[in-house]
Amino acid sequence: MKNWNEKLANDDLVVGILGLGYVGLPLAREFASANISTLGFDIDPKKVNVLNAGKSIIKNVPHDEVRQIVTSGRFSATSDMSRIQEVDAVLICVPTPLTENREPDMQFVIKSCETIAQYIQKGQLITLESTTYPGTSRDLMAPILEKSGLKAGKDFHLAYSPEREDPGNKHFTTRTIPKVVSGLTPTCTRIATQLYSKAIKTLVPVSSLEAAEATKIVENIYRCINIAMVNELKMVFDRMDIDVWEVIRAASTKPFGYSPFYPGPGLGGHCIPIDPFYLTWKARQYGMPTRFIELAGEINTNMPHYVIERTMDALNNQRKSLNGSKVLVLGLAYKPDIDDVRESPSLELIELLKAKGAKVDYNDPYIPQTHKQRDYNLGMKSKTLTDKMIASYDAVLIATNHSDYDYARIVKHAQLVVDTRNATADVKTGRKKIVKA
């Protein structure tokens, strides 16, 4: 304890971050920028080499920021897991996806803990940042780490602090987003809070690991259910010939009791499509149904199919069949102005279109080509947008409303525009070509 107090007081710490993706790299940037020595761990040597060369691997962290923390000597990356012995804290930032049966896939957390257990040192702090079900830190992580012969809460500190990254958000950064944290013991909580306070402006300690784990899930369930509600309203209002976007815009003028959520072609990102089902799985162990979560998941999962149906109907009105038609999908990322395709509905839209016999291309200014993922391997490259090229497609499907797109130009030259994001709301001419989906 004396060693921790001295290191915290003197900023004489080395923080290790395991996993240098959309969560780990922004966190590493904040610690290194706060003058804390930071060592990033990743199993991908190509990623490590790029980072050590002072270049970023994600749009959300610019190249110049990576170059700055590398040249300062406060950040470096490695694939050598034995160097875990050199750090005072290990912050685990690895994926927590779902299996095909929508059950938690904890393989990355388990492998991380098994690796750490080989090199863990007495007095180290081990923290999980990944979203998970209540009980993970205490019941899954602690026993694996204790195979080292050290005791959690006694020989090493164990904590949980869920990430709250929002790529593309211009109003909040990793540093300014309040951070929930809790530990296995009061001492674990205090040490974790003190450590994070070096890089994060506001800390929110809670009473238990399980409370912290549940907090993250509640945040994402809230969004999942509300998005499902407006997605369902979109389908209902389409039948009534009512513009759901106009309704939401009008409802948003109420200064109390209402928060706007917006429909889309499906859910994307690493949190909302996945995390609610972690609680569904855990609740079954207690004999409790989670009907809201499951219904919301059913509605949101169906949205890509609804978009395809609307596209088919729009083409049919032009005496065309989707089978054999050329379709251009605009936007591969799951949200505007980022390069993150995790769980993006655009991927499923492309596969559904192809399954219906359409000839599909895509354009995304941030994603020049697709890469093999857990469930998709499209093997496609982004097409360059020209007026002639846009006009050559039977339909242009707006899946992601990137601000880079000139929507007036797209509508002008397109034969048909299927808009899933209300991106063409301000386009004045050619509105008869636009179909909302």
Secondary structure as GFF3:
##gff-version 3
##sequence-region A 1 437
A	DSSP	alpha_helix	2	10	.	.	.	ID=ss1
A	DSSP	beta_strand	14	18	.	.	.	ID=ss2
A	DSSP	alpha_helix	24	33	.	.	.	ID=ss3
A	DSSP	beta_strand	37	41	.	.	.	ID=ss4
A	DSSP	alpha_helix	45	52	.	.	.	ID=ss5
A	DSSP	alpha_helix	63	71	.	.	.	ID=ss6
A	DSSP	beta_strand	75	78	.	.	.	ID=ss7
A	DSSP	three_ten_helix	81	86	.	.	.	ID=ss8
A	DSSP	beta_strand	89	92	.	.	.	ID=ss9
A	DSSP	alpha_helix	107	119	.	.	.	ID=ss10
A	DSSP	beta_strand	125	128	.	.	.	ID=ss11
A	DSSP	pi_helix	136	141	.	.	.	ID=ss12
A	DSSP	alpha_helix	142	145	.	.	.	ID=ss13
A	DSSP	three_ten_helix	146	148	.	.	.	ID=ss14
A	DSSP	beta_strand	157	160	.	.	.	ID=ss15
A	DSSP	beta_strand	179	183	.	.	.	ID=ss16
A	DSSP	alpha_helix	186	196	.	.	.	ID=ss17
A	DSSP	beta_strand	203	205	.	.	.	ID=ss18
A	DSSP	alpha_helix	209	239	.	.	.	ID=ss19
A	DSSP	alpha_helix	244	251	.	.	.	ID=ss20
A	DSSP	alpha_helix	276	284	.	.	.	ID=ss21
A	DSSP	alpha_helix	291	317	.	.	.	ID=ss22
A	DSSP	beta_strand	326	330	.	.	.	ID=ss23
A	DSSP	alpha_helix	345	355	.	.	.	ID=ss24
A	DSSP	beta_strand	359	363	.	.	.	ID=ss25
A	DSSP	alpha_helix	387	391	.	.	.	ID=ss26
A	DSSP	beta_strand	395	398	.	.	.	ID=ss27
A	DSSP	alpha_helix	407	413	.	.	.	ID=ss28
A	DSSP	beta_strand	417	419	.	.	.	ID=ss29
A	DSSP	three_ten_helix	431	433	.	.	.	ID=ss30
A	DSSP	beta_strand	434	436	.	.	.	ID=ss31
###
